[in-house]
Amino acid sequence: MSKQKSNTERLYDVIKKSLITEKSVAATENAQYTFEVRKDATKVEIAQAVELAFPGRKVKKVRTVYMPSHEKRLGYKFGRTNSGKKAIVTIEGEPIEFMGA
């Protein structure tokens, strides 16, 4: 007998981590935050997951970008990075604080 995850449990798995780069930190001034998300997550699920993870904020807009894998070299060995998906989320309400920033 297989158990299916409830919708709330799935939403907790949608956001993997927040992406902190120079560009994403500069975008926080416009209330835009960047997250790494599951590859099969939809924009609606991402919006619901952000509102669940950060109560008191309302998602205004979600933009998604597919990040393909690419070759990477480490010394004389070659490998590939993992492919993934990231979401740029615009919120209304209080700003989100990351690690005391």
Secondary structure, 3 states (H helix, E strand, C coil): CCCCCCHHHHHHHHEEEECCCHHHHHHHHHCEEEEEECCCCCHHHHHHHHHHHCCCCEEEEEEEEEECCCEEEECCEEEECCCEEEEEEEEECCCCCCCCC
